[in-house]
Amino acid sequence: MRKKFIINLAFLILLNVLIKPFWIFGVERSVQNIVGSAEFGFYFSLFNFSLLLNIILDLGITNFNNRNISQNPQLLRKHVSNIVSLKLILAVFYAVLTIGAAFVIGYDSRQLGILFILILNQFLSSLVLYLRSNISGLQLFKTDSLISVLDRFIMILVCSILIWGNVTDKPLKIEWFVLTQTFAYLTTALVTFIIVIYKAKFFKLNFDFRFFRVFLKQSYPYALLILLMAFYNRIDSVMLERLLPDGKHQAGIYAQAYRILEAASMFPYLFSILLLPMFSKMLKKKESITELAKLSFSMILVPAIFLVSVCCFFSDQIMDLMYWEHVDVSSQTLSFLMIGFIGISTTYIFGTLLTANGSMKQLNTMAFIGMILNITLNLILVPRLQVKGSAIAGMITQLFTGFTQLILAKYIFKFKINYKLIFSITIFIVIVILSTVFLSKLNINWIKTVLIIGIISLLASFATGLFKVKVLYQLLKERE
């Protein structure tokens, strides 16, 4: 299983490294630079608002289905017709409640117009994620990996034509950017739907309300978890936009820094895509998950520490390279957000393990506390520190929730405290930070300095035993 994890992770990372960084740093960044921070902040706040009630589209179906199909693949044929029908009903509820909430908080006609399109995008994205959960549940990881980048690939093609293709003499509008996403999600949904129906060998819309009731009763704890996590992950920019007089402007600055965190979070998210069905299958077979958990945590921590160190010490240079305005404020925001990346990375390993185990009561308690903590910190810090206050709130929340899940996993799975691993991680962190501090003071081009730090980090990971050549060699030789 460890060999299967390594091979599929390498393939998934390769695809995402080829596609998603260009989307985030090439296309999306260019759109923000062209339309300006205030206009992009206008969109970014609406986008995050559309995510707040996004859970209604899913109600925990995707995570529960991934776990369920991994353990019982024969259920695909029976479930897919019912669940697609259920998601259509949920889409209506989501749209009504989101538009209702938008009226309550006073969105104007232009905001409502864009929100309508974002609601459609959220439905299509949610449908794709559900369909993909069947594919990964069947352990078809390479197929799922290709689909995972299809929407961004289509967006890159269309947006590149709009930005650099000289197809129009009109300035780029944020509405075009949103509609491009609609086209990409719709195409991806159709492709994924065809693959799933081919595997199920049957499909017919079936509005079986008895099935809906039974299924949702099983999936609702997953729904609650996603809702609570959505609040503490996405409410920052919404609160910025609502709490401050220049809220759209502040949300745009926040989006500049958040884009780096979002790009970095792609890496641990890829781990979770593979780990959820793997952990689920192993737990059902009562196989030990200790080695896979340790391997994945070590593999995620090494690049995470490197990225955090670089983004904290070279935040000015990074933001100056990417943006035309507000570099000073957004660079400080980036430093705070990236420290929280350690918590995010931990969540994607141990939160995934706890989800696979069905430890939903503990996860929901943790997420509820995280939501209250995040909202409270935003209410206190945003009026005083503006965008930096929101970043500090996010940092504290992510560290709290990440390490809480680590502690929960330790007690639930009775992991022994690995003092050797703790010592190796501590030494690795010290080496990376000291190297970054020393090299940042030298008169060397900062990009070259980052490359040198990357090499030092890689060597340190082997020297401290976090990565072992012997183990990697054995993994390549072992049978799946």
N, C-alpha and C positions, 0 to 999 in steps of 0.2 A: 504493500500500500504506500510506503514511503517513496519507492521508486516511481510509482504512478503519479504521486503528488508532485515530485520534482519535475518530471517530464512535462506534465500538463501545465504546471506553473510556468515553466520556461517558455512554452509555446504561447500561453496567455499573455505573459509579460512582453514577449517579442511583438505580438500583434498590437498591444496597447501602447508600447513605446513608439511604434511606427505611426500610429494614428492619433491618439488622444493629446499628446503634447502639442502637436501642430494645431489641433483644434483650439486648445486653451490658450497657447502662447502666440499662435499665428493668427487664426481667424477671430476668436472671441476678443482677444486683446486689441486687434485692429479695429473691430467694430466699436469698442469702447473709446479708442483714441479718435475715431472719426466722428462719432455722435456726441462725445463729451461725457464727463463724469456725471453731470446732473441728469442727462437723458438716460444714460446707462443705469444710474442709480434708480431712476423712475421704473425702468424695466426690472431691475434686480430685486427691488422691493416687492413688486407684483409677482414675480416668479416665486419668491420665497413665501409670499402670502398664499399662492396656489398650492404650495406644499404642505401648509399647516393642517389642512383637512384631507390631505391626500390619502390618509389611512382608510377613509371611507371607501375608496376605490378598491381596496385590497382586503381590509379587515383580517390581516394575518394570513390570508390564503396562500400567498407565494411561499413564505417560509415554512408553513405547515405542510404545504403540498410537496415542497422539495424534500423535506424529511420523510413524508409519507410514501412518495414514489420511490425514493432511495431504498426504503425498507420493503415496499410492496409494489414492484413495477407492474404487476398484473392489473392494478387498479386504474391505470391510465385510460384504457378504453371506456371504462364505466364512468369515470369522473369528468373527463374533459368537456363533454357536451353540457353537463350540468353546470360546471364552474364558469364556462364562457357565458352562459345564459345569466348566471348570478352576477357576473361582473357588469353586464349591460344594465341590470337593475341598479346596482350600486353606483354606476356612473351617473344615473339620473339624480339619485339622492345627493351625491357629491356636488354636482353642478348647482342644484337648488340651494343647498346649504352655503356653498362658497359665495354665490352671487348674493344671497341674503346677508351674509356677514359683510360683504363689500358695501352693500347699501347702508348697513348699520354704522360702519365706521366712516362713511361719507365719501366714497370714491366718486370721481366725476365721470363724465361720459367717455372720455378717452381712456381712462384707466379701466373702465368696465369693458370697453371694446377689446383691449389687449387681453384682459383677464378671461374673456370668453374663449379666445384662441388658446391661451395657456391651459384652460380647463380641458379642452380637447386634447392638447398635447399630453397632459398628465394622464388622461384615460388611455391614450395609445401607448405611452411609456409603461403604464401599469400592466396593460394587456401583454406587452412584449415580455416584461419580467415574469409574469405568470407562465406564459408559454415556454420561456427559457427554463423555468424551474422544472418542467417536465423533462426537458432535454438533459439537463445536468443530473436530475434524479435518476435518469436511465444510464448515468455514467458516460454520456456522450460528450465528454469535455471539450474535444477539439471542435466539434460542431458548435457548441455553445460559445466557445471562444471567438469563432468567426462572427457569429451573430452579435456578440457583445460590442463589436466595433463597427458594425454595418451602418447604424444610424449616424455615428459621427463621420464616417467616411463619406456618406451621401451629403451631409451638411457641409463638409469641407469642400466638396466639388461645387455645390451650388453657391455657397458664400464666396468662394474664391472667384467665381465668374462675376458675381455682383460687385465685389470689392476691386478686383484687378483686371477684369475682362473688358472694361470699357463698353459695356452693353447698354448703358444709360448715361445721360448727361445730368440726371437728377442726383442730389446728394443721398447717400444711404440713409434709410429710415429704419428705426428700431422695429417697426411693424414687419418689414421685409425679413429681418433676422428671425422673428418669431414664426412667420409663415414657412420659412425654410425648415425650421425644426418640425413643423407639422408634416410637411412632405416626407422628410426623412423617417419620422416615426411611423407614418402610415405604410411606407414601403417596407420597412423592417418588420412591422406587424404582419403584413401579408406573407412575407417570406417565411417567418417563424411559424405562422399558422399552418402553412402548407406542410412544413417538415413534421410538426406535431401530429397533424391528421394522418400523414403517411405512416407514422409510427403507431398511431392508435388504430388505424384501419377502419375508423368509423367516426362520423360526426353528424349530429342533428341537434339543433337548439332544443333544449328540454327544460322547461320551467317547472321543475319538481320542487315545490316549496317544502315538502317534508325533508328532502335531501338537503336543501338550503339550511333549514333549521338545525339539523344534526351536524352538518359540516361546520357551520359558523359557531356552534357551541364548542367545537373542538379547536377552532382557529382563533377565537376571540382573545385569548391571552397574548397571542402573537400580535394581534391588532393593537391592543393596548400598549404593548412595548414599543411598536413602531410609532404610534401617536406621541407617546411621551418623549421618545428620542427625537422625533421631528421637531418638537417644540424647543428642546434645548440645543438642537443643532442649527435650526433655521430661523428662530424668532429674533435673533440679534438685529438683522437689517430692518425688519419690520418695526421693531421698537425704536431704532434710530430714526427711521422715517417719520414715525408718529410723535416721538417725544421732543424732537428738536425743531426749531423754526426753519432751519435750512436742512431738513431731514433727508431730502432727495440727494442733495450734494454730499452729505456725510455718508449716506448709504453707498454712493458711487465710490467714494474713497475706500470704504470698507471692502467693496467688491474687488478693488484692485489688489488688495492684500489677500483677500479670501481666495482669489483665483489660484494663488500659489499653493495654499493649503489644500484646495480642492484637487489640484493636480497631484500633489504628494499623496493625498488620501486614496488616489486611484490604486497605488501599489498595495497597501494592506487590504483594500477591498477585493483585489484579485485573489488574495489568499482565502478570504471568506467564501468566495464563490466555489472554490474547490473543496474547502474544508467542511462546509456544512453537510453535503451529501456523504463525504468520506467518514466524518465523525459519526453521522447518523447510522450508516451501515455497520461500522465497527462496534458501536454501542449495542446495536441489536444482536450482533453475533457474540457479544460479550468479550471482544478483543481489547487488549490494552491500548489506550490512546496516549499513554505517557510519552512515548518516544516521538510520536507525530506532533504532539503539542510542544514538546521541547524543541524539536527541529524547526517547526514553523515560527516559534517565538524568537529563536536565535536568528533565523533568516530575516525576520522582519525588523528586529531591533538594530542590527548593524547599519543598514541604510537609513533607518529613522534617526539614529543619533548623529550620523554624518549630515543629513539634511537639516536637522535642527541647528546644529553647530554652524553650518555655512549660512543659513538664513538669518541667524542672529547676528553674526559678525559681519556679514556682507549685505545686509538688508538695503542699505542706501544704494549700493552699486546695482543690485538686482532690480530694484524699482526704477532707478534711473535708466537702466537698459530697456525696460519694458514700456514705460509711460512717459507722457509729455508734461504732466502736471501733478501737483500734490505729492511729490516724491518724499518730502520730509515726514509728513504725517503718516502716509501709507507704509513707509519703511518701518516706523516704530510699531505700527499696527501689526505688520508681518511678524516681527520678532515675538510679540506676545502670542499670536495665533499659532505659530510654529512650535512653541514650547508645548502647547496643548496637543500637538501631533503625537507625542509619546503616548498620551492617554488614548488617542484614537487608534493607534497601532495595536495597543494592548487589547482594546475592545474588540477589534476584528479577529483576534485569536481566541481569547477566553470568552468573549460574549458569544461567538459562534459555537464554541464547545458547549456552553451552558444552554444555548438554544437547541442544539442537537440532542441534548440530554432531556429537554423538556422542563428545565428549571425556571419556569416562567414566573412563578410567584416571587422568587428572589430577584430576578431581572426587572420585573415591573416595579418592585419596591425601590430598587436602586435608581431606575429611570425617573420615577416620580420625585424622589429627593433631588435628582439632578435637574429636573425641570424647575422645581421651586427655587433651587439654588441659583440657577441661571437667570430666571426672571427677576428675583430679588436683587442680584448683583447688577443687572442692567438698570433697574429702577434707581439704584443708588449711584452707580458710576457714570451712566450716560449723561445725565444733566451736568455733572462736574467735569468729566474728562472727554465727553463726546465720543468719537469713534474709537479712541484708545480705551475708554472705559468698557465699551462693548467687547473689544478684543480680550481685555483682562478677564471679563466675566466668562467668555468662552474658554479661555485657557484654564481657569480654575475648575470649571465644570468638567471639561474633558479629562483633566488629570484625576479628579475625584471619581468619576464614573469608570474610567479605565482601570484604575488600581483597585477599586471596589470589586470589579468583576474578576480580577486576578485573585483576590483574597477569597471570593466566593468559590471559584474553581478549585483553589487549594483545599478548602474544607469539604466541598461536596465530593471531590474525587480522591480525597485523602492523599494528595501529592505530598511527598516528603520534601522538606526544605533542602534545596540543593545549594549548599554553601559554596561549593566549587563554582557553580554557574554564577551565583551572585558575585563572587570575587572576580571572576572573569569579566562580567559585565561592568563592574566598578572600574577595573583596570583599563578596560577598553574606553570607557567614557572619559577617564582622566587623560589617556593618551590623545584622544581625538580633540578634546577641548584645549589642552596645552599646545598641541600642534597648530591648531587654528589660531590661538592667541599669538603664538610666536610668529607664524608665517604672515599673519595679517599686518604685522608691524614692519615687515620688510618691504622694500621698494620694488615689488614684483607685480606685474599685471594680475589683477584679481582673478581673472578666469583661469590663468595658469596656476595661481595659488590654490584655487578650488580643486583643480585636477590633481595637484600634489597631495592635498588633504585627502582626496578620494583614494589615492594609492596607499597613503599611510593607513587609512581606515581599513582598507582591505587586508593589508599586511598584518595590522594589529588584530584583526578578527581571527586570523590563523594563529598568530603568536599567542593569543589568550585562550585559544581552544574553542572559541565560539563557532568557527568553521574548522573542520578537520578534513584534510586531504584523504585520509584513510577511510573516513565515514562516507565521503562523497564517492569514492571509488567503489566501496562496498554497495552503495545504493544503486549504482549503475549496473552492477553485476547481479544483484538479487532479483528473484522472480517477483512478479506482482502478486 
